[in-house]
Structures are given as C-alpha cells and as structure tokens.
Amino acid sequence: MVREKLKIMVVDDDAGVRRSIVRFLERTGDFSVFQARGGKEALASIPSVEPHLALLDIRMPEMDGFTLMERLKSRLPGLPVVFITGNDDVEYYRRAFFGGADDYVTKPFDQNRVIEIINRVIYYNLAAQTLPNNDHISIAAAWGKGLNFRDSTTGCHSERVATTSLFIGREMGLEGQDLTRLLIAAWVHDVGKMGVSDAVLLKPGKLDKDEWKEMKTHAQKSYDILNEISLKEWEGISLAAATHHENWGNGKGYPFGLKGDDIPRDGCIIAAADIWDALRSRRPYKEPMPASGSLELMEKLKGKNLRPDVVDAFFRAYEKGQIIADFSTCVNPFYSG
C-alpha cells in the first residue's frame, strides 16, 4: 500500500539545520521535503511545491519568519505553519500564535516530537476544513471528552474514531447533514461505557470471560442512552453508534446480531475506524500493532467483519494521508475546551 507523501517546506538560513531536518523527515518515508534558504526562495517555490505544511525559522536575514508566514498564508489560506527556532522569548511565542502559527518548537529539538507535531497539525487542519458547522457536534464532542476523563487508558479514542470516520465518510460521498450525523454517532459510540464498572473498564490487563461479557454490554447501553434523545438532528444516532461491534459477514457481532445491509452504513464506518484505532493504539496489556500489519488485517477483514466499500474508502483516505497512523497524541479538531 503506497501512501501519498505529505509535502513539507523547510525554511531556515542555516544550511546545517536545514539538512538535519530534511534528513530525519525523509527517513520516515512519509514526507517529501522541500527546502529554502529564506523567504524569497520559499515564496518563489510555492507554485511548484504547494506544501501541506511549512516549518519556518524566525530569525532570518532577508525576511523574518513572521513576515514569511503572513505571505505564505495569503497565497495558501489554511496552510499550517510550525516554527522551529532557537529563540524561546515569550514575545515570540505570543507573536507566533496570535499571528496564526499552529505550533512552536525550540532548538535543540527532539526529532520524534517534531514528527508527532507535524502529523497532528496536518491532521487537525484536514479535519477542520471538512467539519460541518453544527452545534450538535460540539455537544457530542464534549460528551466524548467526558468519557475520556473516566477512561484515560484509551486516551482520546472517541475523537480519533470521529476524525477517522470523517475521512472515510467523505470518501464515500457523505456531506452536509449525513456527515454531521456520522460525526455525532462516532463521537458518542462508546458512551455506554459509562455504565460499565470501574473494575472492568479500568482493569490494567486482559479481561476474563465474565468481565468481557460485561464490557460487551456497553454497545447496548450506548443505544439505550442515546435512544432517549428525541432531537431531530439525532435521529438514527443511537442505532449507528451502537452497531460498531456488529459483524458484516456472519452476523455474530453485538449487541443485535445484525448482518450485511441490516447494519446501518454509519455503524459500519465507525466499526472500521474503531478497529483501526484499536490496532494502532497502545494499551496497558499490549503494544500497538505496526502500521503494515494493521493495514494487512484491515484488508483481511473486508467482507468479513467489515463492510467492503467502507474498507475501500478507508484505504483511499489512507493513501491520501488522511488516516493518521501515529496515536501518540490526541487530535481534536471538534472540541476547543
């Protein structure tokens, strides 16, 4: 599976720093890196490069980073910008963030941290560009965040599943109210875990047979809780959220034992996002499965556990760089609290 590389522009007047950044970014295999010695060269390369993100130094002789950021964003509205600079002055921080920067890294920097920030910032911006403007999403996001406070072992699972579902849904042609309902359902898909005991939900290890039986009740509980909401905008949300553990191929999933087209489309999308997150996440009882193995398993589940056209849409989104594979941080384009 060949994934489209993300294009990163690196602008720094120090050739040694540029080479260092280019080397470690290219080593990942995920990025195409373009470098420039200063603002004029960077601006001249825009038509041919069209970067997904710019990494900028601040103190440069011909044009400082703040001016360059302003000019880049005037040509490429929405372009994410991350400053990498040796200056940690508070005034620089203020100017960076109030000027529209997405993050700020001081030298010397940790390479893995920079890669983590790049992935998060690009993912955030991709999601934010497609996010429907709907207050109900904010409500669902807050609910999902509340669940994260209770179950910290799964990190920001709800928001990652929502964001992954967003891109799968877009690849399947969803927009407007259909996309909004998918996002709401994905955000609240695990709300039933509020009804699972702490001894089971927070157990730092694998569950035994009885504990697993209790854990599986969360899907039914999600349905029961969400079914109490009578708002028109939430119509169908309870069933979509509750069916993320149904089995497309044999109907042996839960809570309803549905099969094939009897499972709501949104439930099938959330199921794929949920499985991807589980494979790539670290848990107290397991390490994350490598991306290559996780992709192979997603393909094997096509037509079995997972709806085929959903899996196809997942891979299209992955190839475009829209499905994040590094879950070391939370990515939350939906909730600003």
LUMLO-117154 format. One line per field, with one value per residue (C-alpha): residue number from 1; x, y, z. Coordinates in pm, 1 decimal. Example, Ala and Ser with C-alpha at 12.3 -4.5 7.8 and 13.67 -1.06 7.14 Angstrom:
% LUMLO-117154
num 1, 2;
X 1230.0, 1367.0;
Y -450.0, -106.0;
Z 780.0, 714.0;
END
This chain:
% LUMLO-117154
num 1, 2, 3, 4, 5, 6, 7, 8, 9, 10, 11, 12, 13, 14, 15, 16, 17, 18, 19, 20, 21, 22, 23, 24, 25, 26, 27, 28, 29, 30, 31, 32, 33, 34, 35, 36, 37, 38, 39, 40, 41, 42, 43, 44, 45, 46, 47, 48, 49, 50, 51, 52, 53, 54, 55, 56, 57, 58, 59, 60, 61, 62, 63, 64, 65, 66, 67, 68, 69, 70, 71, 72, 73, 74, 75, 76, 77, 78, 79, 80, 81, 82, 83, 84, 85, 86, 87, 88, 89, 90, 91, 92, 93, 94, 95, 96, 97, 98, 99, 100, 101, 102, 103, 104, 105, 106, 107, 108, 109, 110, 111, 112, 113, 114, 115, 116, 117, 118, 119, 120, 121, 122, 123, 124, 125, 126, 127, 128, 129, 130, 131, 132, 133, 134, 135, 136, 137, 138, 139, 140, 141, 142, 143, 144, 145, 146, 147, 148, 149, 150, 151, 152, 153, 154, 155, 156, 157, 158, 159, 160, 161, 162, 163, 164, 165, 166, 167, 168, 169, 170, 171, 172, 173, 174, 175, 176, 177, 178, 179, 180, 181, 182, 183, 184, 185, 186, 187, 188, 189, 190, 191, 192, 193, 194, 195, 196, 197, 198, 199, 200, 201, 202, 203, 204, 205, 206, 207, 208, 209, 210, 211, 212, 213, 214, 215, 216, 217, 218, 219, 220, 221, 222, 223, 224, 225, 226, 227, 228, 229, 230, 231, 232, 233, 234, 235, 236, 237, 238, 239, 240, 241, 242, 243, 244, 245, 246, 247, 248, 249, 250, 251, 252, 253, 254, 255, 256, 257, 258, 259, 260, 261, 262, 263, 264, 265, 266, 267, 268, 269, 270, 271, 272, 273, 274, 275, 276, 277, 278, 279, 280, 281, 282, 283, 284, 285, 286, 287, 288, 289, 290, 291, 292, 293, 294, 295, 296, 297, 298, 299, 300, 301, 302, 303, 304, 305, 306, 307, 308, 309, 310, 311, 312, 313, 314, 315, 316, 317, 318, 319, 320, 321, 322, 323, 324, 325, 326, 327, 328, 329, 330, 331, 332, 333, 334, 335, 336, 337;
X 0.0, 170.9, 65.1, 77.7, 361.7, 292.3, 486.1, 681.0, 856.9, 1158.2, 1284.1, 1597.7, 1903.4, 2128.0, 2221.7, 2320.4, 1983.9, 1802.7, 1997.1, 1931.5, 1556.6, 1536.6, 1729.0, 1513.9, 1188.0, 1280.5, 1398.2, 1037.4, 931.0, 613.1, 725.5, 853.4, 1068.2, 1147.3, 1398.7, 1461.5, 1730.3, 1492.5, 1157.0, 1205.1, 1313.6, 1025.9, 764.2, 905.0, 871.5, 503.0, 353.4, 561.3, 563.6, 216.0, 318.5, 89.3, 287.5, 570.7, 846.9, 994.3, 1281.8, 1202.4, 1527.6, 1636.5, 1822.2, 1613.6, 1267.3, 1177.2, 953.7, 653.3, 651.5, 703.7, 415.2, 184.8, 282.0, 257.8, -88.8, -201.9, -115.2, -217.0, -500.7, -514.5, -151.7, -31.5, 283.6, 515.9, 808.6, 1137.8, 1361.0, 1636.1, 1450.4, 1222.6, 1129.5, 772.0, 706.4, 799.4, 552.1, 281.9, 351.7, 365.6, 33.1, -157.6, -19.3, -166.4, 109.0, -5.0, 286.3, 626.7, 936.3, 1259.0, 1607.1, 1758.2, 1452.0, 1351.3, 1305.2, 1021.0, 840.4, 864.4, 723.2, 443.9, 357.8, 361.1, 120.8, -110.6, -116.8, -176.2, -445.3, -613.6, -624.4, -752.6, -1034.7, -1117.5, -1151.5, -1425.3, -1602.7, -1971.6, -2068.4, -2314.9, -2361.8, -2472.6, -2120.6, -1981.0, -2226.2, -2126.5, -1756.9, -1793.5, -1966.2, -1685.7, -1427.4, -1610.0, -1576.4, -1202.9, -1174.3, -1322.1, -1121.0, -776.2, -627.3, -770.7, -651.3, -852.0, -1017.9, -1352.6, -1206.3, -972.4, -1259.3, -1468.1, -1189.6, -1113.5, -1484.6, -1498.3, -1247.0, -1395.9, -1737.1, -1603.9, -1453.8, -1796.8, -1951.1, -2116.5, -2170.3, -2397.2, -2639.4, -2530.9, -2173.0, -2288.5, -2487.3, -2190.9, -1965.4, -2213.1, -2256.8, -1880.0, -1818.2, -2068.9, -2028.8, -1878.2, -2099.2, -2240.8, -1906.0, -2030.9, -2245.7, -1953.7, -1799.4, -1460.5, -1323.3, -1382.8, -1341.8, -1019.9, -863.8, -491.7, -486.3, -686.8, -1044.5, -1163.4, -1479.6, -1724.1, -1551.3, -1558.6, -1930.2, -1987.0, -1767.5, -1973.5, -2284.8, -2152.5, -2289.1, -2644.7, -2606.5, -2495.9, -2817.2, -3032.1, -2878.6, -2885.2, -3232.7, -3363.8, -3266.3, -3559.1, -3389.7, -3445.1, -3073.9, -3000.2, -3241.3, -3072.6, -2771.0, -2848.0, -2852.1, -2548.2, -2344.1, -2450.0, -2371.1, -1995.8, -1936.2, -2172.6, -2018.7, -2085.0, -2010.5, -2170.6, -2397.1, -2215.4, -2137.7, -2321.9, -2549.5, -2815.4, -2652.5, -2711.1, -2555.4, -2476.8, -2703.4, -2908.8, -2622.1, -2651.3, -2391.1, -2267.1, -2226.8, -2009.8, -1792.8, -1747.9, -1661.7, -1372.5, -1245.1, -1278.1, -1083.2, -805.2, -773.0, -761.7, -490.9, -266.6, -312.0, -104.1, -292.7, -173.6, -186.9, -49.8, 177.9, 38.2, 43.5, 279.7, 111.5, 195.1, 38.9, -263.0, -322.6, -296.4, -551.2, -791.1, -776.9, -837.7, -1145.8, -1300.5, -1626.9, -1589.0, -1613.7, -1617.5, -1834.3, -1632.2, -1697.4, -1611.1, -1273.1, -1210.8, -1289.5, -1059.5, -768.0, -836.1, -826.7, -511.6, -334.5, -413.4, -252.6, -585.9, -585.2, -340.6, -118.3, 53.8, -165.2, 94.4, -113.4, -474.4, -605.3, -918.8, -1047.8, -1400.9, -1375.2, -1190.8, -1235.1;
Y 0.0, 317.7, 624.6, 972.6, 1160.4, 1481.0, 1779.3, 1975.1, 2305.8, 2376.5, 2736.8, 2819.8, 3028.9, 2778.1, 2508.0, 2263.1, 2290.8, 2250.5, 1936.9, 1788.2, 1846.4, 1720.1, 1403.4, 1292.9, 1379.1, 1192.4, 895.4, 833.6, 770.3, 971.3, 1312.8, 1485.7, 1769.7, 2094.7, 2338.9, 2709.0, 2940.7, 3228.6, 3387.3, 3494.8, 3147.6, 2989.7, 3217.0, 3161.6, 2783.0, 2788.4, 2718.1, 2403.2, 2277.6, 2352.9, 2224.7, 2062.8, 2231.4, 2483.4, 2456.5, 2803.7, 2959.4, 3300.9, 3496.5, 3508.6, 3795.2, 3884.4, 3818.6, 3704.2, 3404.3, 3609.9, 3806.0, 3487.7, 3315.6, 3605.9, 3599.7, 3220.6, 3220.3, 3498.5, 3270.4, 2942.2, 3013.6, 2747.8, 2640.2, 2500.7, 2665.6, 2537.7, 2748.6, 2577.2, 2835.8, 2885.1, 3174.5, 3094.0, 3453.8, 3490.6, 3771.5, 3537.3, 3279.7, 3545.5, 3675.2, 3322.1, 3203.7, 3529.6, 3551.4, 3214.5, 2960.7, 2608.6, 2518.0, 2635.1, 2419.3, 2544.6, 2422.9, 2184.6, 1976.3, 1614.5, 1466.3, 1234.9, 1525.5, 1729.1, 1440.5, 1397.1, 1768.5, 1760.8, 1466.0, 1623.3, 1968.1, 1838.7, 1600.8, 1874.2, 2107.5, 1843.0, 1759.4, 2119.1, 2205.3, 1944.6, 1988.6, 2078.2, 2384.5, 2229.6, 2287.0, 1926.7, 1809.9, 2023.1, 1860.7, 1513.3, 1606.2, 1727.5, 1400.9, 1203.9, 1405.6, 1336.0, 963.6, 1010.7, 1161.5, 844.0, 600.2, 751.1, 415.4, 456.0, 814.0, 1018.5, 720.8, 889.9, 1186.9, 971.6, 744.9, 1051.8, 1202.8, 876.1, 826.6, 1177.2, 1094.9, 754.8, 917.6, 1185.4, 917.9, 755.9, 1081.3, 1188.5, 1559.7, 1801.9, 1650.8, 1295.3, 1377.1, 1559.0, 1258.2, 1029.3, 1254.3, 1274.3, 895.4, 838.0, 1079.3, 909.6, 548.4, 440.3, 644.0, 317.3, 255.3, 493.7, 201.1, -43.9, -94.8, 56.4, -288.3, -392.1, -65.7, 35.6, -308.4, -285.6, -616.7, -859.1, -931.0, -1277.4, -1433.4, -1271.0, -933.9, -943.0, -1022.5, -710.2, -499.3, -603.2, -456.7, -108.0, -120.3, -191.9, 73.1, 325.9, 251.9, 279.5, 611.7, 775.2, 648.0, 881.4, 1183.3, 1298.0, 1580.8, 1561.4, 1610.0, 1294.8, 1071.1, 735.9, 822.0, 560.0, 269.8, 392.7, 435.1, 103.3, -109.9, -50.2, -406.9, -583.2, -831.8, -758.2, -1108.5, -1352.1, -1155.8, -1282.2, -937.4, -748.9, -613.6, -702.2, -975.1, -781.3, -881.9, -715.9, -432.6, -463.5, -280.8, 98.1, 244.7, 480.9, 191.8, 16.6, 325.7, 366.7, -4.1, 35.3, 346.7, 172.8, -135.2, 76.5, 270.7, -46.9, -197.6, 108.9, 210.6, 114.8, -44.2, -148.8, -509.5, -469.7, -268.8, -112.7, -334.7, -196.7, 7.6, -250.4, -535.5, -323.7, -241.6, -608.0, -700.2, -427.0, -576.0, -928.2, -806.3, -671.9, -857.8, -1042.8, -818.8, -500.3, -370.8, -387.8, -37.6, 108.0, -68.6, 58.3, 413.6, 369.3, 277.8, 566.3, 806.1, 639.7, 674.8, 1047.8, 1083.2, 1149.1, 846.2, 903.3, 611.2, 761.5, 773.9, 914.7, 1230.1, 1339.8, 1509.0, 1706.2, 1935.3, 1928.3, 2044.7, 2355.4, 2310.4;
Z 0.0, -123.8, 68.7, -84.3, 79.8, 265.9, 129.7, 389.7, 321.2, 544.7, 553.0, 751.2, 664.4, 847.9, 595.7, 869.8, 1042.3, 709.3, 624.0, 967.3, 943.0, 585.4, 673.7, 964.3, 789.1, 471.3, 677.4, 786.1, 427.3, 490.7, 366.5, 56.0, 185.3, 3.6, 148.0, 106.2, 243.1, 303.5, 242.2, -120.2, -228.3, -35.4, -191.5, -540.6, -499.2, -394.5, -741.1, -788.6, -429.4, -284.5, 61.8, 317.2, 598.5, 641.8, 903.6, 947.5, 1132.9, 1281.1, 1271.8, 906.3, 736.7, 431.4, 574.8, 926.3, 987.0, 1094.1, 768.0, 568.0, 746.0, 663.1, 295.1, 270.8, 423.2, 186.9, -105.0, 55.7, 301.9, 571.3, 527.0, 863.6, 993.4, 1265.8, 1386.3, 1472.1, 1632.2, 1884.7, 2046.0, 2339.8, 2418.8, 2544.5, 2296.0, 2011.6, 2137.6, 2152.2, 1801.0, 1662.2, 1793.9, 1754.9, 1402.8, 1309.8, 1378.3, 1461.8, 1689.2, 1809.9, 1869.4, 2025.7, 1934.6, 2018.5, 1936.4, 1967.4, 1620.4, 1719.5, 1881.6, 1560.1, 1354.9, 1608.2, 1582.9, 1201.6, 1191.2, 1445.1, 1285.3, 932.7, 1053.5, 1253.8, 956.0, 716.0, 954.4, 1037.6, 667.8, 625.6, 957.5, 924.2, 1126.5, 1369.0, 1742.3, 1792.8, 1706.1, 1988.8, 2229.6, 2114.3, 2133.7, 2490.7, 2579.5, 2420.6, 2607.5, 2932.8, 2865.8, 2807.2, 3156.1, 3301.6, 3091.0, 3045.0, 2938.9, 2589.0, 2556.2, 2309.2, 2144.9, 2078.7, 1895.0, 1688.0, 1584.6, 1497.4, 1289.1, 1107.9, 1043.7, 897.5, 625.6, 548.3, 518.8, 285.2, 60.1, 48.0, -67.9, 256.1, 310.9, 490.0, 738.6, 656.5, 751.1, 1063.1, 1184.1, 1122.0, 1329.3, 1614.9, 1621.0, 1608.6, 1894.1, 2122.7, 2007.8, 2340.7, 2573.2, 2709.6, 2880.8, 3145.9, 3258.0, 3283.1, 3626.1, 3703.8, 3785.6, 3424.8, 3232.5, 3407.6, 3452.5, 3360.0, 3176.9, 2968.6, 3072.4, 3176.8, 3032.4, 3275.0, 3255.0, 2876.3, 2889.1, 3096.3, 2868.7, 2566.1, 2727.7, 2652.0, 2296.5, 2414.7, 2683.1, 2420.4, 2233.7, 2545.9, 2649.7, 2306.7, 2227.8, 2498.0, 2285.1, 2073.1, 1882.9, 1507.3, 1442.8, 1644.5, 1454.4, 1386.1, 1603.0, 1870.1, 1622.4, 1428.0, 1747.2, 1898.9, 1591.8, 1574.4, 1700.1, 1460.8, 1215.4, 848.9, 722.0, 964.6, 1198.7, 1507.0, 1642.7, 1914.4, 2053.2, 1793.7, 1582.7, 1259.7, 927.5, 596.5, 485.8, 805.0, 978.2, 932.2, 699.5, 971.5, 1213.8, 953.3, 909.9, 1285.3, 1312.2, 1068.5, 1246.3, 1583.5, 1471.8, 1317.6, 1640.8, 1848.6, 1628.1, 1631.7, 1996.3, 2297.1, 2583.5, 2931.3, 2810.2, 2455.4, 2227.8, 1908.8, 1601.1, 1333.9, 1061.7, 792.5, 990.4, 1079.6, 712.7, 617.9, 882.0, 768.9, 419.8, 555.9, 744.3, 422.4, 360.4, 688.5, 991.9, 784.1, 501.1, 174.8, 39.7, 381.1, 376.3, 22.9, 136.6, 436.9, 209.9, -27.9, 265.4, 399.0, 65.6, 70.3, 413.4, 584.8, 817.2, 1097.3, 1191.4, 1495.6, 1805.2, 2044.8, 2093.8, 2085.5, 1775.4, 1837.3, 1564.2, 1705.6, 2064.3, 2176.6, 2550.7;
END
